[in-house]
Amino acid sequence: MAQGFLETLTRPPNIVLVEDDKAYAELFLIQLSHYACNICRFSDGTSAIEYLRSSPSIDLLFLDLKLPGASGLDVLGVVKETHPAVPVVVITGCTDSEDAKAVLRTGFVTLVNKPVLHHDFERLFRAFKIRALPRGDGI
């Protein structure tokens, strides 16, 4: 994992979430709402690819492998082409699938198995040095 790269940013990181499962996407968005970051979410690979090709500023990508439209592997290929320094966290329900094995061989990603639990989110956010928002009184 490319630890600590986000701590050098002088702005909140721009995070892209590509997840077609609405429940998992909502869980990610809830977890990310506790951190200082900008989030852009896509539920299909084709829309994510269009965004990645047009957006100059992406700092971290959370990516499901099984997507409608273009696959997660297709999205990964575009990320490697357009944003080669951006770390990718692949979220998958089957880490021993051929797609997951192919992704790991790239050395380009961190692989997280579903279900993603609260402590998994915290570990990822700490590893990437995403700053938590200050907590208000009574929270």
Secondary structure, 3 states (H helix, E strand, C coil): CCCCHHHHCCCCCEEEEECCCHHHHHHHHHHHCCECCEEEEECCHHHHHHHHHHCCCCCEEEEECCCCCCCHHHHHHHHHHHCCCCCEEEEECCCCCHHHHHHHHCCCEEEEECCCCHHHHHHHHHHCCCCECCCCCCC
